Amino acid sequence: MRGYSRTGKSAFTSEYAFSGKLFCQNCGSKFRRASWGTGKNKQYVWRCINREQNGVDKCSAKTVKEKDLEQAFLRVMNREQGVKVAKFDEEIFRKLIQKVKVQSMVEANVRGVPNHAANP
């Protein structure tokens, strides 16, 4: 996703599974994907766009590792849906998840099963 605006629209709203689906519980802004580290230490994280652009005094949301978001989704699917999913599947995620509110816990609004939570 590129840019921050009041509408939350950007040029890359569906490039990644979580694109356009992660919203900050604190301020309501979307989360943006970023990479930390290089080489074998490289990892992807998601950050509140408002905090990233305007500072911690505007939003205190913490950065969330992409792997933690994937694991939270797997826990919700395995516990709440009775599905045994061993590995994160972008296609399943895109079909089932409409919106995720991110704070210290990850709340996922799953189609047909609203407001379930899982610790990342």
C-alpha atoms as one frame of an Amber mdcrd trajectory, in Angstrom:
protein
   0.000   0.000   0.000   1.253   3.428  -0.778   0.357   6.644   0.949  -1.985
   7.611   3.759  -5.261   9.378   3.229  -8.540   9.966   5.007 -10.218   7.461
   2.684  -7.529   4.850   3.331  -7.340   4.033  -0.386  -4.000   3.342  -1.961
  -2.419   2.046  -5.147  -1.789  -1.462  -3.802  -4.910  -2.499  -1.918  -4.726
  -6.228  -2.645  -1.101  -7.113  -3.320  -0.739  -9.134  -0.091  -3.239 -11.271
   1.819  -3.492  -8.695   4.637  -3.598  -5.642   2.333  -6.656  -3.517   2.959
  -7.860  -5.790   5.784  -5.802  -4.628   8.787  -7.115  -1.648  10.734  -5.684
  -0.019  13.854  -7.830  -0.541  16.957  -6.446   2.723  18.381  -6.987   5.201
  15.540  -8.797   3.336  12.747  -6.044   3.768  10.148  -4.986   0.959   7.863
  -1.823  -1.027   8.424   0.962  -1.111   5.825   3.451  -3.882   5.116   7.155
  -3.231   5.627  10.291  -5.348   5.725  12.815  -5.411   8.536  16.323  -6.790
   8.255  18.159  -8.255   5.280  19.099 -11.648   3.902  18.153 -14.592   6.094
  17.124 -12.185   8.888  14.554 -10.410   6.708  11.004 -10.462   8.049   7.785
  -8.734   7.096   5.785  -6.637   9.531   2.616  -4.567   9.461   2.521  -1.044
  10.886  -0.183   1.547  11.487   0.121   4.128   8.709  -0.936   6.966  11.029
   1.769   6.089  13.582   4.354   5.575  10.860   3.731   8.959   9.259   2.675
  11.100  12.234   4.466   9.573  15.213   3.715   7.753  18.438   1.878  10.770
  19.885  -0.827  10.288  17.196  -1.112   6.509  17.608   0.529   4.083  20.030
  -0.127   0.897  18.009   2.726  -1.588  17.970   4.226  -3.206  14.888   2.932
  -6.741  14.236   4.981  -9.459  12.574   3.331 -10.993   9.517   4.107 -14.490
  10.810   2.219 -13.657  14.032  -0.816 -12.544  12.003  -0.696 -15.772  10.008
  -0.491 -17.846  13.201  -3.408 -15.935  14.747  -5.525 -16.720  11.685  -4.583
 -20.416  11.890  -5.558 -20.537  15.579  -8.936 -18.934  14.855  -9.606 -21.320
  11.974  -8.562 -24.399  13.928 -10.402 -23.446  17.123 -13.536 -21.682  15.921
 -14.192 -23.269  12.554 -13.155 -26.802  13.441 -10.889 -26.806  10.404  -7.444
 -28.367  10.679  -5.235 -25.943   8.780  -1.504 -26.498   9.286  -0.139 -23.736
   7.059  -1.336 -20.211   6.268  -3.223 -20.132   2.975  -3.728 -16.708   1.371
  -6.677 -17.894  -0.702  -8.604 -19.176   2.336  -7.764 -16.004   4.254  -8.967
 -13.729   1.449 -12.251 -15.652   1.158 -13.042 -15.698   4.880 -11.647 -12.508
   6.394 -13.250  -9.144   5.780 -11.486  -6.993   8.370  -8.933  -7.410  11.166
  -8.647  -4.943  14.043  -5.061  -4.891  15.277  -4.002  -4.016  18.803  -2.414
  -6.246  21.438  -4.838  -8.921  20.283  -5.861  -9.631  16.730  -9.633  -9.673
  16.215 -10.830 -11.168  12.986 -14.262 -10.696  11.475 -14.677 -14.015   9.695
 -17.577 -14.333   7.252 -20.342 -16.039   9.176 -18.347 -16.061  12.434 -17.946
 -12.432  13.632 -15.682 -11.051  16.356 -13.388 -13.946  17.193 -10.021 -13.152
  18.749  -6.651 -14.847  18.919  -3.379 -13.782  20.466  -0.710 -13.274  17.775
